[in-house]
């Protein structure tokens, strides 16, 4: 769908003031509706050609964040439940949106739906913003005539995954922030505080610097003398790491293995991935999506290479007429209860229900264990920070005491 730039002149309804501005839309009618949603009465609207506008519409990666997607789906579900037709709901959501990049996508959705395209096909035009599981669930809802229920279920799924992901991110960010702050404080002391003691001791012949202080001084001198090299090595390391993470499957597998095997954090990584697999499969199977399509969508929701490879193995098993659960058996990244419950579900013909129970179990277990890890990390971090502070205080105070004693 082609988007154009439009200049407008409008009257602000709350105070009657004339305002001018620039916006974008597929046509003048959509501009007029957008302005009305913003509390403006259009007076004049005309096309404005600009190469800057065309450049600004180029985007990289996903535009819709998880929180934006959840909010959009909730609004869409509410409008449909209120009896609003799908094309009208799509138009309302597009004209209400103030973020330009997101509004372009919503304009596209409205244009496709209003042209007779299914909502699932409209979403599939934006694969970076609308995940495969959403497209599949919406397609099933449209085929069965129960789109509203499909939207409600997928919103619940996204909210649960977002809550778990946010909780994990907050738990992991706390130690990282603490350590970064401690690192920069240490660098400041090494570079700017310690050299003063070196000058002080140089005034007395034969005065001996405490070993811990001398170590920090030497380290600070090394950092100052090789700052360019250190920054270069650091930048090169980051670039190499980023390149290998994107291009090398072996390196991706190693990082995934490392994240699972890490003490404390590894258990959270394992629970998060198993929970996501169970939740995605159960959500789609219980809505009568074919298993192969479920596995494809599940693969797209994962970022850990180990678990993505397990889903590929599960796909191969299903294609060969074997049980999916065989791919997970005796694997270090999979808990025994996970494999057994899937195996029971396959053999009893009630895999969707069994995965739903498994998903609920992992959601609750994840919440408990993440909270436990957070409580465990707090005292450990306090001990680490306290130890660093004590060492810094010793490095600062000992030279003064030693200098006084040697005078």
JOJOCOR-V774924 format. One record per residue. N is the residue number from 1. RES is the residue in one small letter. SS is DSSP state (H for helix, E for strand, - for the rest). PSI is psi as a letter, one per 40 degrees, with the letter a starting at -180 (none if undefined). NEAR is the number of other C-alpha atoms within 10 Angstrom. Layout:
BEGIN
n->(N/N)
res->(RES/RES)
ss->(SS/SS)
psi->(PSI/PSI)
near->(NEAR/NEAR)
END
This chain:
BEGIN
n->(1/2/3/4/5/6/7/8/9/10/11/12/13/14/15/16/17/18/19/20/21/22/23/24/25/26/27/28/29/30/31/32/33/34/35/36/37/38/39/40/41/42/43/44/45/46/47/48/49/50/51/52/53/54/55/56/57/58/59/60/61/62/63/64/65/66/67/68/69/70/71/72/73/74/75/76/77/78/79/80/81/82/83/84/85/86/87/88/89/90/91/92/93/94/95/96/97/98/99/100/101/102/103/104/105/106/107/108/109/110/111/112/113/114/115/116/117/118/119/120/121/122/123/124/125/126/127/128/129/130/131/132/133/134/135/136/137/138/139/140/141/142/143/144/145/146/147/148/149/150/151/152/153/154/155/156/157/158/159/160/161/162/163/164/165/166/167/168/169/170/171/172/173/174/175/176/177/178/179/180/181/182/183/184/185/186/187/188/189/190/191/192/193/194/195/196/197/198/199/200/201/202/203/204/205/206/207/208/209/210/211/212/213/214/215/216/217/218/219/220/221/222/223/224/225/226/227/228/229/230/231/232/233/234/235/236/237/238/239/240/241/242/243/244/245/246/247/248/249/250/251/252/253/254/255/256/257/258/259/260/261/262/263/264/265/266/267/268/269/270/271/272/273/274/275/276/277/278/279/280/281/282/283/284/285/286/287/288/289/290/291/292/293/294/295/296/297/298/299/300/301/302/303/304/305/306/307/308/309/310/311/312/313/314/315/316/317/318/319/320/321/322/323/324/325/326/327/328/329/330/331/332/333/334/335/336/337/338/339/340/341/342/343/344/345/346/347/348/349/350/351/352/353/354/355/356/357/358/359/360/361/362/363/364/365/366/367/368/369/370/371/372/373/374/375/376/377/378/379/380/381/382/383/384/385/386/387/388/389/390/391/392/393/394/395/396/397/398/399/400/401/402/403/404/405/406/407)
res->(x/x/x/x/x/x/x/x/x/x/x/x/x/x/x/x/x/x/x/x/x/x/x/x/x/x/x/x/x/x/x/x/x/x/x/x/x/x/x/x/x/x/x/x/x/x/x/x/x/x/x/x/x/x/x/x/x/x/x/x/x/x/x/x/x/x/x/x/x/x/x/x/x/x/x/x/x/x/x/x/x/x/x/x/x/x/x/x/x/x/x/x/x/x/x/x/x/x/x/x/x/x/x/x/x/x/x/x/x/x/x/x/x/x/x/x/x/x/x/x/x/x/x/x/x/x/x/x/x/x/x/x/x/x/x/x/x/x/x/x/x/x/x/x/x/x/x/x/x/x/x/x/x/x/x/x/x/x/x/x/x/x/x/x/x/x/x/x/x/x/x/x/x/x/x/x/x/x/x/x/x/x/x/x/x/x/x/x/x/x/x/x/x/x/x/x/x/x/x/x/x/x/x/x/x/x/x/x/x/x/x/x/x/x/x/x/x/x/x/x/x/x/x/x/x/x/x/x/x/x/x/x/x/x/x/x/x/x/x/x/x/x/x/x/x/x/x/x/x/x/x/x/x/x/x/x/x/x/x/x/x/x/x/x/x/x/x/x/x/x/x/x/x/x/x/x/x/x/x/x/x/x/x/x/x/x/x/x/x/x/x/x/x/x/x/x/x/x/x/x/x/x/x/x/x/x/x/x/x/x/x/x/x/x/x/x/x/x/x/x/x/x/x/x/x/x/x/x/x/x/x/x/x/x/x/x/x/x/x/x/x/x/x/x/x/x/x/x/x/x/x/x/x/x/x/x/x/x/x/x/x/x/x/x/x/x/x/x/x/x/x/x/x/x/x/x/x/x/x/x/x/x/x/x/x/x/x/x/x/x/x/x/x/x/x/x/x/x/x/x/x/x/x/x/x/x/x)
ss->(-/-/-/E/E/E/E/E/E/E/E/E/-/-/-/-/-/E/E/E/E/E/E/E/E/-/-/H/H/H/H/H/H/H/H/H/H/-/-/E/E/E/E/E/E/E/E/-/-/-/H/H/H/H/H/H/-/-/-/-/-/-/-/-/-/H/H/H/H/H/H/H/H/H/H/H/H/H/H/H/H/-/-/-/-/H/H/H/H/H/H/H/H/H/H/H/-/-/-/H/H/H/H/H/H/H/H/H/H/H/H/H/H/H/-/-/-/-/H/H/H/H/H/H/-/-/-/-/-/-/-/H/H/H/H/H/H/H/H/H/H/H/H/H/-/-/H/H/H/H/H/H/H/H/H/H/H/H/H/H/H/H/H/H/H/H/H/H/H/H/H/H/H/H/H/H/H/H/H/H/H/H/H/H/H/H/H/H/H/H/H/H/H/H/H/H/H/H/H/H/H/-/-/-/-/-/-/-/-/-/H/H/H/H/H/H/H/H/H/H/H/H/H/H/H/-/H/H/H/H/H/H/H/H/H/H/H/H/H/H/H/H/H/H/H/H/H/-/H/H/H/H/H/H/H/H/H/H/H/H/H/-/-/-/H/H/H/H/H/H/H/H/H/H/H/H/H/H/H/H/H/H/H/H/H/-/-/-/-/-/H/H/H/H/H/H/H/H/H/H/H/-/-/-/H/H/H/H/H/H/H/H/H/H/H/H/H/H/H/-/-/-/-/H/H/H/H/-/-/-/-/-/-/-/-/H/H/H/H/H/H/H/H/H/H/H/H/H/-/-/H/H/H/H/H/H/H/H/H/H/H/H/H/H/H/H/H/H/H/H/H/H/H/H/H/H/H/H/H/H/H/H/H/H/H/H/H/H/H/H/H/H/H/H/H/H/H/H/H/H/H/H/H/H/H/H/-)
psi->(h/h/h/i/h/h/i/i/h/i/h/h/d/d/e/e/i/h/i/i/a/h/a/i/i/d/i/d/d/d/d/d/d/d/d/d/d/e/f/i/h/h/d/h/h/i/i/h/h/h/d/d/d/d/d/e/e/h/i/h/a/h/d/h/i/d/d/d/d/d/d/d/d/d/d/d/d/d/d/d/d/e/e/h/i/d/d/d/d/d/d/d/d/d/e/d/h/d/h/d/d/d/d/d/d/d/d/d/d/d/d/d/d/d/e/e/i/i/d/d/d/d/d/e/e/g/d/d/d/h/i/d/d/d/d/d/d/d/d/d/d/d/d/e/e/f/d/d/d/d/d/d/d/d/d/d/d/d/d/d/d/d/d/d/d/d/d/d/d/d/d/d/d/d/d/d/d/d/d/d/d/d/d/d/d/d/d/d/d/d/d/d/d/d/d/d/d/d/d/d/d/e/e/h/h/e/h/h/h/i/d/d/d/d/d/d/d/d/d/d/d/d/d/d/e/f/d/d/d/d/d/d/d/d/d/d/d/d/d/d/d/d/d/d/d/d/d/h/d/d/d/d/d/d/d/d/d/d/d/d/e/h/i/c/d/d/d/d/d/d/d/d/d/d/d/d/d/d/d/d/d/d/d/d/d/e/f/f/h/i/d/d/d/d/d/d/d/d/d/d/e/i/e/h/d/d/d/d/d/d/d/d/d/d/d/d/d/d/d/e/e/i/h/d/d/d/d/e/h/f/h/d/e/h/i/d/d/d/d/d/d/d/d/d/d/d/d/e/e/f/d/d/d/d/d/d/d/d/d/d/d/d/d/d/d/d/d/d/d/d/d/d/d/d/d/d/d/d/d/d/d/d/d/d/d/d/d/d/d/d/d/d/d/d/d/d/d/d/d/d/d/d/d/d/d/e/none)
near->(11/9/15/17/22/20/16/21/18/21/18/17/13/8/7/11/10/14/14/13/10/14/16/21/22/17/15/18/11/17/23/21/19/24/21/17/15/15/14/21/19/20/13/13/18/14/15/14/12/11/8/9/15/12/9/10/13/8/9/7/7/13/17/17/12/16/11/12/17/19/14/17/16/17/16/21/21/16/19/17/13/9/9/15/12/19/17/15/18/24/22/22/19/24/22/16/18/12/9/14/15/19/18/21/20/23/24/24/28/24/18/20/21/16/10/10/13/18/22/21/16/21/25/18/14/16/12/14/18/20/15/22/24/21/19/23/25/24/20/19/19/16/11/11/11/12/21/17/15/22/21/15/16/21/20/14/17/19/16/15/19/15/13/20/13/12/17/21/11/13/20/16/12/14/17/11/11/14/15/11/13/16/12/11/13/17/16/13/17/24/19/13/16/23/18/11/17/15/10/14/18/12/9/12/7/9/15/14/20/17/12/15/23/18/15/22/24/15/16/22/17/14/17/14/11/12/12/11/11/14/12/12/12/12/12/12/12/12/12/12/13/12/12/14/16/11/10/13/12/12/16/18/18/15/16/18/18/12/17/21/16/12/10/16/16/17/18/22/20/20/22/21/21/22/24/21/24/24/26/25/25/23/24/25/21/14/17/13/18/11/16/14/17/23/23/17/21/22/23/12/17/17/12/19/19/18/23/21/14/19/21/15/17/21/23/16/16/18/12/10/9/13/17/24/20/18/20/22/16/11/12/12/21/17/15/13/10/19/19/15/17/24/20/14/17/16/11/10/11/14/20/23/16/20/25/19/16/21/23/15/13/21/22/12/16/22/16/11/15/23/15/12/17/18/12/12/17/14/11/12/15/13/12/15/16/12/12/15/15/12/14/18/11/14/22/19/12/16/23/15/11/15/17/9/9/11/7)
END
